Amino acid sequence: MNPEHLRHSLAHLLAAAVLELYPDTKRAIGPAIENGFYYDLELPKPISDEDLPKIEEKMREILKTWTTFSHKEVSADEARKIFKDNPYKLELIDEFSEKGDKLTIYTSGSYDDLCRGGHVENAKEIDPKAFKLTHLAGAYWRGSEKNKMLTRIYGLAFATPKELEDHVAMLEEAKKRDHKKLGPELDLFVFSELVGSGLPLWTPKGTLVRNLLDSFVWELRKARGYVQVDIPHITKKDLYETSGHWEKFKDELLKITTREGHVFAMKPMNCPHHTQIYARRPWSYRELPQRYASTTKVYRDEQSGELAGLSRVRAITQDDAHVFCRHSQVKDEIFKVWDIISEFYGAFGFELSIRLSLHDPEHFEKYLGTPELWKNAEDKLRELVKERGVKATEAVGEAALYGPKIDFLGKDAIGRLHQIATIQLDMNLPDRFDLTCVNEKGEKERIVMIHCAIMGSIERFLSVAIEHFAGAFPVWLAPVQVAILPVSDKVNEYAGNVLKQLSNLGIRVELHDQNESIGKKIRNAEMQKIPYLLVVGEKEAAAEGVAVRQRGKGDLGVQKLGDFISQLEKEIKTKQL
């Protein structure tokens, strides 16, 4: 059974149930989405989550009466008569008919809906125990705040009750791991209403974690010949007019008008700036590749309703890099980036899969360049993926504005798939900015550009990492690696000596010498998910040792301080999970 057809069929069933329970409801749209479906509705009276079981029950009752999904093609006038009292359907009918799209009405039981299709062949295939309504949300019609707010009812749907049960269990686990909850609890970041939504503020601990991640990426890049550059946060609009970003993204840019009337934009990406560093002088082919790296913030005018914790923000920190090279160097440079990605994500235990994101030839107006340039770039990436010996799915329409991508997808600890790193092959921006090198014949040769972000957005990556580890970072990444817990004031001097030894070795350590019971100190430190707790009493002080407690394993017994330090340094150096 096609999952999308199943979920779209259930969106129809949801609307049918709501119409029976609330007859004056006006329907908007009801698509299938990942793992489920929703329907946007203008209801005659407000409802709450407490009403969902009643709607679910009605859905199962109606399902017994449904068989096939039949359809008929209708004219725009016929469709307008059928939906004469529904302004949302009428707007869609006008839009579809203007484009010349066919209009179809799908029917199951006594329920009709305007629909493009994509349903199960027979409603008897739908297991009544394999779907569940989950929650309500507000949704503006067509996503515009200028339009009416509708009620969106969400549901989950799978082929079998077991799949639904497993997914619900995963969602419950995801709630416990939610970075929006764990981040503030672990004192990593905070949002302020005075600063604005989508603009996270990073605490000392959160900043430390960010810097550790960025340093790790830089170590891997530096070893492969990258150099660091720095660029401003704003630019004249001319730069983005030349790159093509202004025309495509002008409504998503944050703009500044100076006192003299000049228009600047807060940069939403770094690549056009980097082209201008390359363009500062002529280059010989012998000097290529040029590899520029810069970790810097970009800014996007996201709508308030689209913001979500660190997953989607207005201020995005990118660990960005661009390689300017010849066509003959593309393979080596992409494989260098691929090696960096493999090593970086290996330190997090992510299982990686590959997706080739290609352009949509039916909507070429969305992209820069020519079909020939795109074919060359996409064929090159297919060759490289094949040579690397991995399988890749292909996603038409997921390419960047200027070129196709190799996207790396990582599966987290609870089975969710996230897009993480990306490598983009760009033959368009070098054309638009006339980027060349002088080749062996003394002639100008057009170069290519490789865009390569390892984390992509540090904010989004940290949202994934916090949830992947449930806030319990591996020791190399933990903001506090060790907490020293003296049993009483009598051993404070010894505990201070242990603190000094660890600090001198660069280990991130805290001394918890509050006037509290050792049990409470242990509980508080465990709540902060600190990897190692060192309990010290008079016995440990006399033996120059520490009683070690490891997160997730409990009491490891008394160890010599030197032995503990040796093992800890090994864990940190090898980035053990």
C-alpha positions as CSV (number, residue, x, y, z in Angstrom):
1,M,0.0,0.0,0.0
2,N,1.3,3.4,-0.9
3,P,1.8,5.3,2.4
4,E,1.0,8.7,0.8
5,H,-2.2,7.4,-0.7
6,L,-3.2,5.8,2.6
7,R,-2.6,9.1,4.5
8,H,-4.4,11.2,1.9
9,S,-7.4,8.9,2.0
10,L,-7.5,9.4,5.8
11,A,-7.4,13.2,5.3
12,H,-10.7,12.8,3.4
13,L,-12.1,10.5,6.1
14,L,-11.2,13.1,8.8
15,A,-13.0,15.9,6.9
16,A,-16.0,13.6,6.4
17,A,-16.2,12.9,10.1
18,V,-15.9,16.6,11.0
19,L,-18.6,17.5,8.6
20,E,-21.0,15.0,10.2
21,L,-20.2,16.2,13.7
22,Y,-20.1,19.9,12.8
23,P,-22.2,20.4,9.6
24,D,-21.4,24.0,9.0
25,T,-17.7,23.4,8.7
26,K,-15.9,24.8,5.7
27,R,-13.0,22.7,4.4
28,A,-9.7,24.1,3.0
29,I,-7.0,21.6,2.2
30,G,-6.1,18.2,3.5
31,P,-2.7,16.7,2.4
32,A,-0.7,13.7,3.3
33,I,2.5,14.6,5.3
34,E,5.4,12.6,6.7
35,N,3.9,9.8,8.9
36,G,0.4,11.2,8.7
37,F,-2.1,13.8,7.4
38,Y,-3.9,16.9,8.4
39,Y,-6.9,19.0,7.3
40,D,-7.4,22.8,7.6
41,L,-10.9,23.7,8.6
42,E,-13.1,26.7,9.4
43,L,-15.2,25.3,12.2
44,P,-18.5,26.7,13.4
45,K,-17.3,26.6,17.0
46,P,-14.0,26.1,18.7
47,I,-12.9,22.6,19.5
48,S,-10.0,21.3,21.7
49,D,-7.8,18.2,21.9
50,E,-10.5,16.6,24.1
51,D,-12.8,16.4,21.0
52,L,-10.3,14.4,19.0
53,P,-11.4,10.9,20.4
54,K,-15.0,11.7,19.3
55,I,-13.8,12.6,15.8
56,E,-11.7,9.5,15.6
57,E,-14.6,7.4,16.6
58,K,-16.7,9.0,13.9
59,M,-14.0,8.3,11.4
60,R,-14.0,4.6,12.2
61,E,-17.8,4.5,12.0
62,I,-17.8,6.1,8.5
63,L,-14.9,3.9,7.3
64,K,-17.1,0.8,7.6
65,T,-19.3,2.3,4.9
66,W,-16.6,3.3,2.4
67,T,-15.3,1.2,-0.4
68,T,-13.6,2.7,-3.5
69,F,-12.6,6.3,-4.2
70,S,-14.3,7.1,-7.5
71,H,-13.7,10.3,-9.4
72,K,-15.0,12.5,-12.2
73,E,-13.6,15.4,-14.1
74,V,-15.7,18.6,-13.9
75,S,-15.6,22.0,-15.4
76,A,-14.8,25.1,-13.4
77,D,-18.4,26.1,-13.4
78,E,-19.6,22.7,-12.2
79,A,-17.0,22.8,-9.4
80,R,-18.1,26.3,-8.4
81,K,-21.7,25.1,-8.1
82,I,-20.7,22.2,-5.9
83,F,-18.6,24.3,-3.6
84,K,-20.6,27.6,-3.9
85,D,-20.7,28.1,-0.1
86,N,-16.9,27.4,0.5
87,P,-14.6,30.4,-0.2
88,Y,-11.5,28.2,0.2
89,K,-12.5,25.7,-2.5
90,L,-13.7,28.5,-4.8
91,E,-10.3,30.2,-4.5
92,L,-8.5,26.9,-5.4
93,I,-10.9,26.3,-8.3
94,D,-10.1,29.7,-9.8
95,E,-6.4,29.1,-9.3
96,F,-6.4,25.7,-10.9
97,S,-8.6,26.7,-13.8
98,E,-6.4,29.8,-14.6
99,K,-3.4,27.4,-14.8
100,G,-5.4,25.1,-17.1
101,D,-5.3,22.2,-14.6
102,K,-7.9,19.5,-14.7
103,L,-10.5,19.7,-11.9
104,T,-11.6,16.4,-10.3
105,I,-14.1,15.5,-7.6
106,Y,-13.3,12.3,-5.6
107,T,-16.1,10.5,-3.9
108,S,-16.2,7.8,-1.2
109,G,-19.4,6.9,0.5
110,S,-21.4,10.1,0.6
111,Y,-18.3,12.3,0.9
112,D,-17.1,14.5,-2.1
113,D,-14.0,16.6,-2.2
114,L,-12.0,18.6,-4.8
115,C,-8.8,16.6,-5.2
116,R,-5.9,15.8,-7.5
117,G,-6.1,12.2,-6.4
118,G,-3.8,9.6,-4.8
119,H,-5.9,7.3,-2.7
120,V,-6.0,3.7,-1.7
121,E,-7.8,1.5,-4.2
122,N,-10.3,0.3,-1.6
123,A,-11.0,1.8,1.8
124,K,-11.3,-1.7,3.2
125,E,-7.4,-1.7,3.0
126,I,-7.3,0.9,5.8
127,D,-6.8,-0.7,9.2
128,P,-9.1,1.2,11.6
129,K,-6.6,0.6,14.4
130,A,-3.6,2.0,12.5
131,F,-4.4,5.7,12.6
132,K,-4.7,8.3,15.4
133,L,-5.6,12.0,15.7
134,T,-2.8,13.7,17.7
135,H,-3.3,17.4,18.1
136,L,-4.8,20.7,16.9
137,A,-2.9,23.8,15.7
138,G,-3.8,27.2,14.2
139,A,-2.9,27.7,10.5
140,Y,-3.5,30.8,8.4
141,W,-5.1,30.1,5.1
142,R,-2.3,29.9,2.4
143,G,0.2,30.6,5.2
144,S,-0.5,34.3,5.2
145,E,-1.1,36.3,8.4
146,K,-3.4,38.5,6.3
147,N,-5.8,35.6,5.9
148,K,-8.2,33.9,8.3
149,M,-6.8,31.6,11.0
150,L,-8.1,28.0,10.5
151,T,-8.1,24.9,12.7
152,R,-5.6,22.3,11.6
153,I,-6.3,18.7,12.9
154,Y,-3.3,16.4,12.7
155,G,-3.3,12.7,12.5
156,L,-0.8,9.8,12.3
157,A,-1.3,6.9,9.9
158,F,0.5,3.6,9.1
159,A,-0.3,0.4,7.4
160,T,-0.4,-1.6,10.6
161,P,-1.2,-1.0,14.3
162,K,2.3,-2.1,15.3
163,E,3.9,0.6,13.1
164,L,1.6,3.2,14.7
165,E,2.4,1.9,18.2
166,D,6.1,2.0,17.5
167,H,5.9,5.6,16.1
168,V,3.8,6.8,19.1
169,A,6.5,5.3,21.4
170,M,9.2,7.1,19.5
171,L,7.3,10.4,19.8
172,E,7.0,9.9,23.6
173,E,10.8,9.3,23.7
174,A,11.3,12.4,21.5
175,K,9.4,14.5,24.0
176,K,11.8,13.5,26.7
177,R,14.7,14.4,24.4
178,D,13.2,17.7,23.1
179,H,16.1,20.2,22.8
180,K,13.7,23.1,23.6
181,K,13.3,21.5,27.0
182,L,16.8,20.1,27.6
183,G,18.7,23.1,26.3
184,P,17.5,25.5,29.0
185,E,17.6,22.8,31.7
186,L,21.3,22.1,30.9
187,D,21.9,25.9,30.7
188,L,23.0,25.8,27.0
189,F,20.9,28.6,25.5
190,V,18.0,30.9,26.2
191,F,15.5,33.0,24.2
192,S,14.5,36.5,25.2
193,E,11.3,38.2,24.2
194,L,13.2,41.5,24.3
195,V,15.7,40.1,21.7
196,G,13.1,38.4,19.6
197,S,12.0,34.9,18.5
198,G,14.3,32.9,16.4
199,L,17.4,34.6,18.0
200,P,18.9,32.3,20.5
201,L,21.3,33.6,23.2
202,W,24.1,31.2,24.1
203,T,25.2,30.8,27.7
204,P,28.9,30.0,28.7
205,K,28.2,26.3,28.5
206,G,26.4,26.4,25.2
207,T,29.0,28.7,23.7
208,L,31.7,26.2,24.8
209,V,29.9,23.3,23.1
210,R,29.5,25.4,19.9
211,N,33.2,26.3,19.9
212,L,34.2,22.6,20.5
213,L,32.2,21.6,17.4
214,D,33.5,24.4,15.3
215,S,37.1,23.6,16.3
216,F,36.6,20.0,15.4
217,V,35.4,20.9,11.9
218,W,38.3,23.4,11.5
219,E,40.9,20.7,12.5
220,L,39.6,18.4,9.8
221,R,39.6,21.2,7.2
222,K,43.0,22.6,8.1
223,A,44.5,19.2,7.6
224,R,43.2,19.3,4.1
225,G,44.5,22.6,3.0
226,Y,41.7,25.1,3.9
227,V,42.4,28.6,5.0
228,Q,40.2,30.9,7.1
229,V,38.6,34.1,5.8
230,D,36.3,36.6,7.3
231,I,33.4,38.6,5.8
232,P,30.9,41.3,6.9
233,H,27.3,40.6,7.9
234,I,25.8,43.0,5.4
235,T,26.2,43.7,1.7
236,K,25.0,46.1,-1.0
237,K,22.1,44.6,-2.9
238,D,24.3,44.7,-6.1
239,L,26.2,41.6,-4.9
240,Y,22.9,39.5,-4.6
241,E,21.6,41.0,-7.9
242,T,24.7,39.7,-9.6
243,S,24.5,36.3,-7.9
244,G,20.8,35.9,-8.6
245,H,19.8,35.7,-5.0
246,W,18.0,39.1,-4.9
247,E,15.5,38.1,-7.5
248,K,14.8,34.7,-6.0
249,F,14.9,35.6,-2.3
250,K,14.2,39.3,-2.0
251,D,11.1,38.7,0.2
252,E,13.1,36.5,2.6
253,L,16.0,39.0,3.1
254,L,16.3,41.3,6.0
255,K,17.1,44.7,4.5
256,I,18.7,47.9,5.8
257,T,18.4,51.4,4.2
258,T,21.2,53.7,5.1
259,R,20.9,57.5,5.9
260,E,22.0,58.1,2.4
261,G,19.3,55.9,0.9
262,H,21.5,52.9,0.0
263,V,19.9,49.5,0.3
264,F,21.9,46.8,2.1
265,A,20.9,43.2,3.0
266,M,21.8,41.1,6.0
267,K,23.6,38.2,4.3
268,P,21.4,35.1,4.1
269,M,24.4,33.1,2.7
270,N,28.1,33.5,2.4
271,C,29.0,32.2,-1.1
272,P,28.7,35.5,-3.0
273,H,31.0,37.2,-0.5
274,H,33.6,34.4,-0.9
275,T,33.5,34.8,-4.7
276,Q,34.7,38.4,-4.2
277,I,37.7,37.2,-2.1
278,Y,38.6,34.8,-5.0
279,A,38.1,37.6,-7.6
280,R,40.6,40.0,-5.9
281,R,43.4,39.0,-8.3
282,P,44.2,36.7,-11.3
283,W,45.0,33.1,-10.4
284,S,47.3,30.6,-12.2
285,Y,46.0,27.0,-12.5
286,R,49.1,26.1,-10.3
287,E,47.5,28.0,-7.4
288,L,44.2,26.1,-7.5
289,P,42.3,24.9,-5.6
290,Q,41.7,27.8,-3.3
291,R,39.8,26.6,-0.2
292,Y,38.1,29.3,2.0
293,A,36.4,28.5,5.3
294,S,34.5,30.9,7.5
295,T,32.1,30.2,10.5
296,T,29.8,33.1,10.5
297,K,26.1,34.1,11.0
298,V,23.6,34.5,8.3
299,Y,20.1,36.0,8.7
300,R,16.8,35.1,7.2
301,D,13.4,36.7,7.6
302,E,11.5,33.5,8.7
303,Q,7.9,33.9,9.6
304,S,7.1,33.6,13.3
305,G,4.9,30.5,12.8
306,E,7.8,28.7,11.1
307,L,10.3,29.2,13.9
308,A,11.0,26.1,16.1
309,G,13.6,26.2,18.9
310,L,17.0,25.8,17.4
311,S,15.7,23.8,14.4
312,R,14.6,26.9,12.6
313,V,15.9,30.3,13.6
314,R,16.5,33.8,12.1
315,A,20.2,34.0,13.0
316,I,22.0,30.9,11.6
317,T,25.6,30.1,12.3
318,Q,27.1,28.3,9.3
319,D,30.4,26.4,9.3
320,D,30.7,27.4,5.7
321,A,33.4,26.7,3.1
322,H,33.9,27.1,-0.6
323,V,36.4,25.5,-2.9
324,F,37.4,27.3,-6.2
325,C,38.9,24.7,-8.5
326,R,39.3,23.4,-12.0
327,H,36.9,20.8,-13.4
328,S,39.7,18.2,-13.3
329,Q,40.0,18.8,-9.5
330,V,36.3,18.4,-8.6
331,K,36.6,14.7,-7.7
332,D,39.5,15.1,-5.3
333,E,38.0,18.1,-3.6
334,I,34.5,16.5,-3.2
335,F,36.1,13.3,-1.8
336,K,38.1,15.4,0.7
337,V,34.9,17.0,1.9
338,W,33.3,13.5,2.0
339,D,36.1,12.3,4.2
340,I,35.6,15.2,6.6
341,I,31.9,14.5,6.9
342,S,32.5,10.8,7.5
343,E,35.1,11.5,10.3
344,F,33.0,14.3,11.9
345,Y,29.8,12.3,12.1
346,G,31.6,9.1,13.1
347,A,32.3,10.9,16.4
348,F,28.5,11.1,17.0
349,G,27.6,7.6,16.0
350,F,25.3,8.7,13.1
351,E,24.5,6.1,10.5
352,L,24.8,8.1,7.2
353,S,22.8,7.7,3.9
354,I,23.2,9.6,0.7
355,R,20.7,11.6,-1.4
356,L,21.3,13.3,-4.7
357,S,19.3,16.5,-4.8
358,L,18.6,17.4,-8.4
359,H,16.8,20.2,-10.2
360,D,13.2,19.9,-11.5
361,P,13.4,20.2,-15.3
362,E,9.6,21.0,-15.4
363,H,10.2,24.2,-13.4
364,F,13.6,25.4,-14.6
365,E,12.6,29.0,-13.8
366,K,13.4,28.2,-10.2
367,Y,17.2,27.8,-11.0
368,L,20.1,29.8,-12.3
369,G,22.1,28.7,-15.4
370,T,21.3,26.6,-18.4
371,P,20.0,23.0,-18.8
372,E,23.4,22.0,-20.2
373,L,25.3,23.3,-17.1
374,W,22.8,21.4,-14.9
375,K,23.2,18.2,-16.8
376,N,27.0,18.3,-16.6
377,A,26.9,19.0,-12.8
378,E,24.4,16.3,-12.1
379,D,26.1,13.7,-14.2
380,K,29.4,14.5,-12.4
381,L,27.9,14.0,-9.0
382,R,26.3,10.6,-10.1
383,E,29.8,9.5,-11.3
384,L,31.4,10.4,-7.9
385,V,28.7,8.7,-5.9
386,K,29.1,5.5,-8.0
387,E,32.9,5.7,-7.7
388,R,32.6,6.1,-3.9
389,G,30.7,2.8,-3.9
390,V,27.6,3.9,-2.1
391,K,23.9,3.8,-3.1
392,A,22.1,7.2,-3.3
393,T,18.4,8.0,-3.7
394,E,17.6,10.8,-6.1
395,A,15.3,13.7,-5.1
396,V,14.1,15.8,-8.1
397,G,13.4,19.4,-7.1
398,E,15.6,19.4,-4.0
399,A,18.7,21.1,-5.6
400,A,20.0,24.5,-4.5
401,L,19.3,27.6,-6.6
402,Y,22.7,27.3,-8.3
403,G,23.6,23.6,-8.4
404,P,22.9,20.0,-7.5
405,K,23.9,18.6,-4.1
406,I,25.1,15.5,-2.4
407,D,23.0,15.5,0.9
408,F,24.0,13.4,3.8
409,L,21.2,12.0,6.0
410,G,21.9,10.8,9.5
411,K,19.7,8.5,11.6
412,D,19.6,9.5,15.2
413,A,19.4,7.3,18.4
414,I,15.6,6.9,18.1
415,G,15.5,6.2,14.4
416,R,14.7,9.7,13.0
417,L,16.3,10.8,9.7
418,H,17.9,14.3,9.6
419,Q,19.5,16.1,6.7
420,I,22.9,17.1,8.1
421,A,25.8,17.8,5.8
422,T,25.8,18.8,2.2
423,I,28.2,19.2,-0.8
424,Q,27.0,21.4,-3.7
425,L,28.6,21.5,-7.1
426,D,28.1,25.0,-8.6
427,M,28.9,25.9,-12.2
428,N,26.6,29.0,-12.2
429,L,28.1,31.5,-9.7
430,P,31.5,31.2,-11.4
431,D,29.8,32.2,-14.6
432,R,27.8,35.1,-13.1
433,F,30.9,36.5,-11.4
434,D,33.3,35.6,-14.3
435,L,35.6,33.6,-12.1
436,T,38.6,32.1,-14.0
437,C,42.2,30.9,-13.8
438,V,44.9,31.1,-16.3
439,N,45.6,27.6,-17.7
440,E,48.7,25.9,-19.1
441,K,48.1,27.7,-22.5
442,G,48.0,31.1,-20.9
443,E,44.2,31.3,-21.6
444,K,41.4,32.2,-19.2
445,E,39.6,29.0,-18.0
446,R,36.2,29.0,-16.3
447,I,36.5,27.4,-12.8
448,V,33.9,25.7,-10.7
449,M,32.8,26.2,-7.1
450,I,32.1,23.6,-4.4
451,H,29.9,24.7,-1.5
452,C,30.5,22.5,1.6
453,A,29.0,22.9,5.0
454,I,29.7,20.1,7.5
455,M,27.2,21.0,10.3
456,G,25.3,23.4,8.0
457,S,23.7,25.3,10.7
458,I,25.3,25.0,14.1
459,E,22.0,25.8,15.7
460,R,20.1,23.1,13.8
461,F,22.9,20.6,14.3
462,L,22.9,21.2,18.1
463,S,19.1,20.6,18.1
464,V,19.7,17.2,16.5
465,A,22.8,16.4,18.7
466,I,21.0,17.3,22.0
467,E,18.1,15.1,21.1
468,H,20.4,12.3,19.8
469,F,22.3,12.1,23.1
470,A,19.3,13.1,25.2
471,G,21.5,15.9,26.5
472,A,24.1,13.4,27.7
473,F,27.0,14.6,25.5
474,P,30.1,12.3,25.1
475,V,32.9,13.3,27.4
476,W,34.9,15.1,24.7
477,L,31.9,17.4,24.0
478,A,30.4,17.8,27.5
479,P,30.6,21.4,28.8
480,V,31.5,19.9,32.2
481,Q,33.4,16.7,32.0
482,V,34.0,16.0,35.7
483,A,32.4,17.1,38.9
484,I,34.2,16.7,42.2
485,L,31.9,16.0,45.2
486,P,33.5,16.2,48.6
487,V,31.7,14.2,51.3
488,S,32.4,16.8,54.0
489,D,34.3,20.0,54.7
490,K,37.1,17.9,56.1
491,V,38.2,16.9,52.6
492,N,37.8,20.3,50.9
493,E,41.5,20.8,50.7
494,Y,42.1,17.5,49.0
495,A,39.1,18.1,46.7
496,G,40.7,21.5,45.8
497,N,44.0,19.7,44.9
498,V,42.1,17.3,42.6
499,L,40.4,20.2,41.0
500,K,43.7,21.9,40.4
501,Q,45.3,18.8,38.8
502,L,42.4,18.3,36.4
503,S,42.2,22.0,35.5
504,N,45.9,22.2,34.8
505,L,45.4,19.4,32.2
506,G,42.7,21.3,30.4
507,I,39.9,19.0,31.8
508,R,36.6,20.9,32.3
509,V,35.8,20.3,35.9
510,E,33.6,21.8,38.7
511,L,33.9,21.5,42.5
512,H,30.5,21.0,44.2
513,D,31.4,22.0,47.7
514,Q,28.0,23.3,48.8
515,N,26.8,22.5,52.3
516,E,24.6,19.6,51.2
517,S,24.4,15.9,51.7
518,I,26.5,13.7,49.3
519,G,23.3,12.1,48.0
520,K,21.9,15.5,47.0
521,K,25.1,16.5,45.3
522,I,25.1,13.3,43.3
523,R,21.5,13.8,42.3
524,N,22.1,17.4,41.2
525,A,25.2,16.5,39.2
526,E,23.4,13.6,37.5
527,M,20.6,16.0,36.5
528,Q,23.2,18.0,34.7
529,K,24.3,14.9,32.8
530,I,28.0,15.3,33.8
531,P,29.9,12.3,32.4
532,Y,32.0,11.6,35.5
533,L,31.5,12.3,39.2
534,L,34.4,12.0,41.6
535,V,33.3,11.4,45.2
536,V,36.0,12.1,47.7
537,G,36.0,11.3,51.4
538,E,38.7,10.8,54.1
539,K,39.4,7.3,52.8
540,E,39.9,8.5,49.2
541,A,42.1,11.5,50.4
542,A,44.3,9.2,52.4
543,A,44.8,6.9,49.4
544,E,45.2,9.8,46.9
545,G,42.3,8.3,45.0
546,V,38.7,9.1,44.0
547,A,35.5,7.1,44.0
548,V,34.4,7.2,40.4
549,R,30.8,7.3,39.2
550,Q,30.2,7.2,35.4
551,R,27.0,8.5,33.8
552,G,24.9,5.5,32.8
553,K,27.0,2.9,34.6
554,G,27.0,4.1,38.2
555,D,29.7,3.3,40.8
556,L,33.0,2.1,39.3
557,G,34.8,2.0,42.6
558,V,37.9,3.7,44.0
559,Q,40.7,4.5,41.5
560,K,44.0,6.2,41.8
561,L,43.7,9.7,40.5
562,G,46.5,9.2,38.0
563,D,44.8,6.1,36.6
564,F,41.5,7.9,36.2
565,I,43.1,10.9,34.5
566,S,44.9,8.6,32.0
567,Q,41.7,6.8,31.0
568,L,39.8,10.2,30.8
569,E,42.4,11.7,28.5
570,K,42.3,8.7,26.2
571,E,38.5,9.0,26.0
572,I,38.7,12.7,25.1
573,K,41.5,12.3,22.6
574,T,39.8,9.5,20.7
575,K,36.3,11.1,21.0
576,Q,34.8,8.0,22.4
577,L,31.0,7.7,22.5
